Amino acid sequence: MRTTLAVLAMLGTVGCSAAYRAARQGDEALERGDLDSAVAHYWSACRQSGDKEWCERADRFYGDLEATLLDEAKPVCGTVGEERRCLAILNRARRVKDAPRLAALADAAGATWLDTCSQPVISTPVDAVVRVRCVEALRSAVSTAAYLQRVGRERRAMADFVAQQAKQASAQGLLANSLGLSALTRCLSGDVEPPLPLDVKRQELVERLRVRTNVATDGVASAQQVCAGLTRLSNGRLSCASGSELGLRVGLTRSELTHDIADTVHDVTYVARRDVHQNPEWRRLDRLREQAEHRAREAKLNAKLAADDCEQARSDLSRVKRCRDCEARRTEEALCRRASTLDDVRREAVRELDDAERRVRTTDRELVTEVTDVYRYTRRTHTWRQNFRLVITSSNAALPTRDVTFEVARTGVEQPKFAPAGVEGRVARAPGQAELDDEALESLETALGAWVKTSLSTLARAKDAQCTEPSPGRALECRVASAFLRGEEPGRFYVAELGRDADRKAAYPAAACVP
């Protein structure tokens, strides 16, 4: 389709603006027969410039597109099972402008979709999750006020149902279920308060799921240190309590401290003294300078006398009249040539004096001779070593046992101080037992961390093996306990598990939810 002359003239005045580019793309789409893209580009040009011509073209072509889509959509919109097809047709124009007739058909499609979502009976929390996912699946595609209001009502209704389930679980003593369902209530609708205080229930559940153990220690380690390490390294999943079924013994014992000595001999060359004497070259140059100075004085005197004779001859010549080749002129010429020659001699003598003075200045008057010597000394290296044995055992035979021996070593160096050779003095001091024990306790912390990680995984697997009850709710209650031992947050794990059950029941996309 050809663009009118008026539009061409208008485009030429606009130049390469964003509106012009959008209108040009609309023309190109129209020539290809792509009415959807043409309408979108013309509306973009209209919104950016407000130009009457472009806006009229956008309205006219949008009307054509709307009429075409209405004819195509009416047979399918409002028919069960055809909602996605209906919305795909309508949204070709609705993404540009949501005309009332198009929105009405989208509402009809949304109503049939919601009716279909509402048919299944809600008897479990998973049913509620599936219902919410179902009504949310077409939220952005329908996107009308009536649809969004009904979605909100559905979410609140499902949240109310789950809240009642949470209260029932709490009454039955299913603490993990009550916490998870309370968290799910918040996910389903922000307008419905969780039926149970989440923070309180979470803390109560953690207290129930936390593994408690007796701790006995041998040697360097103290029960208080080990208990603090267990709680910190397990992020609160392990704690110490007297009378617990699980017993842990941690032994950190040390051997006698050994002391080894190794001597090494070192030689250092240093300057023992510096001898100073007069430089003969400087003396020779200074004599040459004196001679040049004497010649320069004579040359200056001779040049001065010759210049005076020349001036006097010139004065005498000026008083002689009509002297072309007289004696006075010949005398003046001879004396002035002599003055010029002696002035050249003076300049040369002055230059030689400057060179002689420079050579004297740049030559050291005195020479220094360094006399070196060798200083030999012994460096003594002390090494203190102490072996520590670490044993971690548990009353639970399934948990790992660690029995390792490691060495803690300290090194000190002693050597004499001799300042002329630049040798710094050092004193070797034996380490204190507390210092060695502190390093051994750091190794204990590392080993304890590895033991905690392995033991919690073992306890979690054992807990999973026990989760075989036929009741889904109680099985999930059990899996929450094993998930806690693996480091997962109970409420989030519960909601995620219900989401996975919903995935298996109906393939609707899940929205992000952080309880």
Residue pairs with C-beta under 8 A, 6 or more apart in sequence:
1 30
1 31
3 11
3 27
6 53
7 23
7 53
7 57
10 51
10 53
11 20
11 23
11 24
14 20
14 49
14 51
17 48
17 49
18 48
19 44
19 45
19 48
19 49
19 51
19 54
20 45
22 41
22 42
22 44
22 45
22 48
23 41
23 42
23 45
23 54
25 37
25 41
26 37
26 38
26 39
26 40
26 41
26 42
26 44
26 45
26 57
27 38
29 35
29 37
29 38
29 41
30 38
30 61
35 61
35 64
35 65
35 68
36 65
36 92
36 93
38 61
39 58
39 61
39 62
39 65
39 93
39 96
40 95
40 96
42 54
42 57
42 58
42 61
42 62
43 58
43 62
43 96
43 97
45 51
45 54
45 58
46 54
46 55
46 58
62 93
62 96
62 97
62 99
65 92
65 93
66 93
66 99
66 101
66 102
69 89
69 90
69 92
69 93
69 102
70 101
70 102
70 105
72 89
73 86
73 89
73 90
73 102
73 105
74 105
76 82
76 85
76 86
76 89
77 86
77 89
77 90
77 105
77 106
77 108
77 109
78 86
78 105
78 108
78 109
78 111
78 112
79 86
79 112
80 112
80 115
80 116
82 109
83 109
83 110
83 112
83 113
83 138
84 138
84 141
86 105
86 106
86 108
86 109
87 106
87 109
87 138
87 141
87 142
90 102
90 105
90 106
90 109
91 106
91 141
93 99
93 102
94 102
94 103
94 106
103 144
106 141
106 142
106 143
106 144
106 147
107 142
107 144
107 146
107 147
109 138
109 142
110 138
110 142
110 144
110 146
110 147
110 150
111 147
113 135
113 137
113 138
113 142
114 135
114 147
114 150
114 151
114 154
116 134
117 131
117 134
117 135
117 154
118 131
118 154
120 127
120 130
120 131
121 127
122 128
122 131
122 158
122 161
124 472
125 161
125 162
125 165
125 181
125 184
125 498
126 498
126 501
126 502
126 505
128 158
128 159
128 161
128 162
128 184
128 188
129 158
129 184
129 188
129 498
129 499
129 501
129 502
130 502
130 505
130 506
130 508
131 154
131 158
132 154
132 155
132 158
132 188
133 502
133 506
133 508
133 509
133 510
133 511
134 506
134 508
135 150
135 151
135 154
135 155
136 151
136 508
136 509
136 511
137 508
137 509
138 147
139 147
139 148
139 151
152 189
152 191
155 188
155 189
155 191
156 189
156 191
156 192
158 188
158 189
159 185
159 188
159 189
159 191
159 192
160 192
162 181
162 184
162 185
162 188
163 181
163 182
163 185
163 192
163 194
163 195
164 195
165 181
166 177
166 178
166 181
166 182
166 184
166 185
166 194
166 195
166 196
167 178
167 195
167 196
169 177
169 178
169 181
169 473
170 178
170 196
174 473
174 474
174 477
175 201
175 204
175 205
175 208
175 477
176 205
176 209
176 476
176 477
176 480
176 481
176 490
176 494
177 473
177 476
177 477
177 494
178 196
178 201
179 196
179 198
179 201
179 202
179 205
179 490
179 491
179 494
180 476
180 480
180 490
180 491
180 493
180 494
180 495
180 497
180 498
181 494
182 194
182 195
182 196
182 198
182 201
182 491
183 194
183 198
183 491
183 492
183 494
183 495
183 515
184 494
184 495
184 498
184 515
185 192
185 193
185 194
185 195
186 192
186 194
186 198
186 515
187 495
187 513
187 515
198 491
198 515
202 490
202 491
205 480
205 484
205 490
206 236
206 484
206 490
209 237
209 480
209 481
209 484
209 485
209 490
210 236
210 237
210 238
210 239
211 237
211 238
211 239
211 246
211 456
211 459
211 485
212 238
212 239
212 240
212 241
212 244
212 246
213 230
213 238
213 239
213 240
213 241
213 244
213 246
213 247
213 248
213 394
214 240
214 241
214 242
214 243
214 244
214 246
214 247
214 248
215 223
215 226
215 227
215 230
215 240
215 248
215 249
215 250
216 223
216 247
216 248
216 249
216 250
217 223
217 226
217 249
217 250
217 251
217 252
218 249
218 250
218 251
218 252
218 253
218 391
219 251
219 252
219 253
219 254
220 252
220 253
220 254
220 388
220 437
220 440
220 441
221 250
221 251
221 252
221 441
221 444
223 240
225 441
226 240
226 248
226 250
226 448
227 239
227 240
229 444
229 445
229 448
229 449
230 238
230 239
230 240
230 248
230 448
230 452
231 238
231 239
231 240
233 445
233 448
233 449
233 452
233 453
234 452
234 456
235 487
237 456
237 484
237 485
237 487
238 452
238 456
245 395
246 394
246 395
246 396
247 394
247 395
248 392
248 393
248 394
248 395
249 391
249 392
249 393
249 394
250 390
250 391
250 392
250 444
250 448
251 389
251 390
251 391
251 392
252 388
252 389
252 390
252 440
252 441
252 444
253 388
253 389
254 386
254 387
254 388
254 389
254 436
254 437
254 440
255 386
255 387
255 388
255 389
256 386
257 384
257 385
257 386
257 433
257 436
258 384
258 385
258 386
259 382
259 383
259 384
259 430
260 382
260 383
260 385
261 380
261 381
261 382
261 383
262 380
262 381
262 383
263 378
263 379
263 380
263 381
264 378
264 379
264 381
265 376
265 377
265 378
265 379
266 376
266 377
266 378
266 379
267 374
267 375
267 376
268 374
268 375
268 376
268 377
268 418
268 421
268 422
268 423
269 372
269 373
269 374
269 375
269 421
270 372
270 373
270 374
270 375
270 420
270 421
270 422
271 370
271 371
271 372
271 373
271 420
272 371
272 372
272 373
272 420
273 370
273 371
274 368
274 369
274 370
274 371
275 368
275 369
275 371
276 366
276 367
276 368
276 369
277 366
277 367
277 369
278 365
278 366
278 367
279 363
279 364
279 365
279 366
279 367
281 363
282 360
282 363
282 364
282 365
285 356
285 359
285 360
285 363
286 360
288 356
288 359
289 353
289 356
289 357
289 359
289 360
292 349
292 352
292 353
292 355
292 356
293 353
293 356
295 349
295 352
295 353
296 346
296 349
296 350
296 352
296 353
298 349
299 342
299 345
299 346
299 348
299 349
299 350
300 346
300 349
300 350
302 342
302 345
302 346
303 339
303 342
303 343
303 345
303 346
306 335
306 338
306 339
306 341
306 342
306 343
307 339
307 342
307 343
309 335
309 338
309 339
310 332
310 335
310 336
310 338
310 339
312 335
313 328
313 331
313 332
313 335
313 336
314 332
314 336
316 328
316 331
316 332
317 323
317 328
317 329
317 331
317 332
320 326
320 328
320 329
323 329
375 418
375 420
375 421
375 423
377 415
377 416
377 418
377 423
378 415
378 416
379 413
379 414
379 415
380 413
380 414
380 415
380 428
381 411
381 412
381 413
381 428
382 411
382 412
382 413
382 414
382 428
382 430
383 409
383 410
383 411
384 409
384 410
384 411
384 412
384 430
384 431
384 436
385 407
385 408
385 409
386 407
386 408
386 409
386 436
387 405
387 406
387 407
387 408
388 405
388 406
388 407
388 408
388 440
388 443
389 403
389 404
389 405
390 402
390 403
390 404
390 405
390 406
390 443
390 444
390 447
391 401
391 402
391 403
392 400
392 401
392 402
392 403
392 447
392 448
392 451
393 401
394 400
394 401
394 455
398 458
398 462
399 451
399 454
399 455
399 458
399 459
400 451
400 454
400 455
400 458
402 447
402 450
402 451
404 447
406 440
406 443
408 436
408 439
408 440
408 443
410 431
410 435
410 436
412 428
412 429
412 430
413 426
413 428
414 426
414 427
414 428
415 423
415 424
415 425
415 426
416 423
416 425
417 423
417 424
417 425
456 485
456 486
456 487
457 485
457 486
459 485
460 482
460 483
460 485
460 486
461 482
463 478
463 481
463 482
463 485
464 479
464 482
466 478
467 475
467 478
467 479
467 482
468 475
469 475
469 478
476 494
476 497
479 493
479 497
480 490
480 493
480 494
483 490
483 493
484 490
484 493
491 515
492 514
492 515
495 513
495 515
499 510
499 513
502 508
502 510
503 510
